[in-house]
Each structure stands twice: as C-alpha cells, then as structure tokens.
Amino acid sequence: MIQRLSFSLSMLLITFVSLTIVRPVAAQQSLAARDLLVEDLEIRGNRRVQREEILKYVQSQPGERYNAEQVRRDFEAILGLGLFDPLKTKLLEHNGPRGGKIIIFQVSEFPDPDADQTSAPTDSGQTSVSPPGQEGVIYQKTGSQAMAEGVKFLTAGELQQAAESFKQAIEAAPKNARAHYLLGLSLSKLGRSSEALTAYQQASRLDPADLAAHYELGKVYLASGDPPAAVEKYRLLEGKDRSLAGYLYGLFSKEQISSYQIPAPEGMSVGESLDQAARPDAQIFQAGREGAGKPVITYRERASYTEIARRNYVSGVVVLSAIFTKEGRIGSIRVLRRLPDGLTQQAIKAAQLIRFEPATRNGEPVDVRLQIEYDFAIY
C-alpha cells in the first residue's frame, strides 16, 4: 500500500514538473508570435518612381511589430497609386535571419508613354510623385496623382469622379495609353458608350499590342448595338487570346451567334448553365426544407481571378444555384448573380469541382438545390 502511494505521488510529481516545463515554452512561443517584428522592408522593380515616394504610402516600418493586415493595406495603397501594373506587382514575405519578417514590394511600373513630355529626371534619374507645390517636376506629379485618384474613385464606384481624374491624367500625358483605357472603362460603366469607344480606340492606337483594349471595344460595340463590329473584334482575339475571346463570346446572344456564324473559341467547354445534367423526372428538394437535410461539402476550391478582371478592378460576388445530386455530383448550375470578365465562368468551374456527401431525407439520399457564393476581392 505504501509502495503504491509512493509510486502515485511520484507520477503526480513528474506530471506537475512536465506541465511546469512545457507551459512556459508554449507561452514563450505564443509571445514570440505576437512580438514578431518587421526586420526589413524593400521596394524592388522601381525605375522612374523613387523608393522614398512609394514608402510615403506604406505604414509598416522596420523595427515595428509585424501586422499582416497592415501589410496587405500597404500593398493596396501602392497599387492604388495607379503607377504599377496590378498583374505584375507582387507582395513577398520571407523569414529574416534575426527571426523577423522581411517584406518586399515587387513593383512593375507601367511603360512611360512619352518620356519627353510627361517626365523629367530627378537627381537619381527617377520620377517624383510628391504632392504638387513642392520642388520637382509638377507636370508629371499632377498626372501621377490624377491616375492614383482615378483608380481610387473607380474601385469605390465613384465613376464620374474617376472619369474626370483620368481626363486630367490624359491632359498631363496625352500618350498614356492606360489613362485612355481607364477613362474608357469609367465611361463604359456610366453607360456613355460613344465616349467610351473614343477612349478605347485611342488606347488601342497608342498601344496596338494591348488586346484588352480590343476586348473592351468588342463589349462596347455590343452594348451600343453594333454586333458586326463586335464580331470583328472577336475574330481578332480568337487567334491571339483565347481567354478574352471566350469572355467576349459569352456576351453574344444565341441569335447573334447563329446569324453571324460565330464559332465558339477552341477548347471552350464550360457554359453558364448545365441543365442537361438534371433529371426531369427527379424530385428535387430545397436544402434544409421539407425534411431534406443539407449536403456536407468535403472539398471546395476558391474561384480563380482572371487577368482582365484584375486589370479592370472587378470585385463582388457571383451567386450560383446548383443541384447536389444523390449520386454525389453537381448538376443544373444556374447563375443568380454574375460578374463580368470571366469571373462568372470561373465560379462555375469551381462549383463543378465541389465534392460532398449527399443530403438525406428519411435516411435516404436525395437531390437538393443549394445556393453557392463566390467572393472576388481585387487584393
């Protein structure tokens, strides 16, 4: 009895010692995670825009506590300047040698549309984007600021203000193809098709290799009731960019496709409706109603952003309604709310890849219809 009691006390003592050793280590690890510091912050890829000018829009600082959300906002602020290509500008993070975080903003400047007219070098050969009124090249600064303001207005849905800002940017840099493009985008969203056409046409003339301008022209031609011109743009895109061709193809009506004999893009296999997968004689329940349960989703992919949607600053939610069959397949996808520039198609592709355990009713698997949402945020 005494031996058993001694053994029990020994085990309790070992457990107590183990706990007193382990817990402080765990607490230290948690504390270290909370006190993670920004070890270094780098700007890479800038040539005309000075590093110091970019850092004016970055709140994260070396030596301060690392905050992932703040770093993301810093990245958004840099893109919001309108000076860098959002498709090529990247946020990179690495673990530093001293245990902190190294943050790298890898920027990609848009091409200088007219170096002689729109910019002049500073002592370092770079362009300043400081506020007007300070020493430096006021002409270039005004254009850069107008672009940055235009992008902010555009992403906020303040389209009239965006259009005015891009017009100011064009006044400062008449050969800035991107300013003309974004002006066309703003005007198109405002329903001012004829003005949007003029802006896109100018963007296309300034940068003939920019297929996005041709794609946008096709969209405006369709919206303004000129299908033949839209077909011409579609045929141009068909041989150069299948993705853009596919997105434009999806905007033609069935009557237009038949009337103008528009072929579907090669490799295009996803439509916006898969009603053929539904069984007409099947009883379909609404998930969670009439005694039917809900399917248990075991795998779901995020819908991918398209390059043109990112370039056009498209964000929002695609809402789909799909049948989750009792055999474990997705069928009869309907689009309840769509987004342009291929995002609806991307949502459908993602929905088709969902894996799930079928819903049941009275212990038996049944077909149910369920709503699915895909959120697209630009950053």
Secondary structure, DSSP 4 states (H G I P E B T S, - for coil): -HHHHHHHHHHHHHHHHHHHHHHHHHHHHHHHHHT-BEEEEEEES-SSB-HHHHHTT----TTSBP-HHHHHHHHHHHHTTS-B-TTT-EEEEEE-TTSSEEEEEE--BPP-S-HHHH----TTS-B--PPTTSSS-HHHHHHHHHHHHHHHHHHTT-HHHHHHHHHHHHHH-TT-HHHHHHHHHHHHHTT-HHHHHHHHHHHHHH-TT-HHHHHHHHHHHHHTT-HHHHHHHHHHHHTT-HHHHHHHHTTS-HHHHHHTTPPPPTT----S--GGGS-TTS-EEETTSTT----EEEE-PPPPPPHHHHHTT--EEEEEEEEE-TTS-EEEEEEEE--TTTHHHHHHHHHHT-EEEPEEETTEEEEEEEEEEEEE---
